[in-house]
Amino acid sequence: MLVTLIHPPTIAAVSTFAQEAVPPLGLAYVAAAVRDAGYPLCVIDSVGLGLDRHGLYPAIPRSVLTGLPFDEIVARIPSDTDVIGVSCMFSNAWYPTRDLLVAIRARLPHAWIVLGGEHATACASHVLETCAAVDACVLGEGEHAMLALLACLESGGEPAAVAGVAARRDGRVPRGGRDLVKSLRRARIAQSMRSLARLGICSRSSGISQGSSTTASSGGGRCRCSHRADAPISARSVRRRPCGRRSGRRAVRRMCSPR
């Protein structure tokens, strides 16, 4: 079963001065899990591959997309792909992501298309009810749920019964939660960052080419805030790395010293 994971273009106002390209750590987590489980894998990071590619998005006035155009993304998907995972972290990116999903479905009608990310977690019912191109949504952190879904599809099971997955069943969209991945082991972070490098995910964005990058992960739990998209599945604790005064000073010196 061939799996293709896609990081779609980012969207921003034409007046923004910020660089919208960041390494998709969540996608790297899922990619590492899928690869380690023995599935053939293709990753298409449209942002990392098209940092200098910008185009107006007509559906939203004064907005611009950064990354490969939709037709180029679709052309990169292997024709024998069985499962396609697409990330949508922010709701303001749903419209262009939906257009990409529709384009993917038009070329690969046989593939099983899965949407993940915060928007999929918060709005799974809306996504499945309004976008026929999406077969299922992975809720919250996707490493375990994605592997369970792949195993379910291989065995001919019912995807809607998989924990952490929302899928259509009998015209309805049932959904279930999944606990956050509790492990904050250094090995898990290192594994995902190796995936970023090996798979070429955002290899030129956010300073990775310079040997450093800022990353944030939900692994280990977050505050339970009712306004958050992940509120139904979040834990109630936050774990912070202890940082003494001396180690803080050393970090400051390293940041300020000439390279």
Buried (B, 14 or more C-beta within 10 A) or exposed (E): BBBBBBBBBBBBEEEEEEEBBBBBBBBBBBBBBBBEBEBBBBBBBBBBBBBEBEBEBEEBEEBBBBBBBBEBBBEBBBEEBBBBBBBBBEBBBBBBBBBBBBBBBEEBEEBBBBBBBBBBBBBBBBBBEEBEBBBBBBBBBBBBBBBBBBEBBEEEEEBBEBEBBBBBEEEEBBBBBBBBBEEEEEEBBEBBBEBBEBBBBBBBBBEBEEEEBEBEBBBBBBEBEEEBBBBBBBBEEEEEEEEEEEEEEEEEEEEEEEE
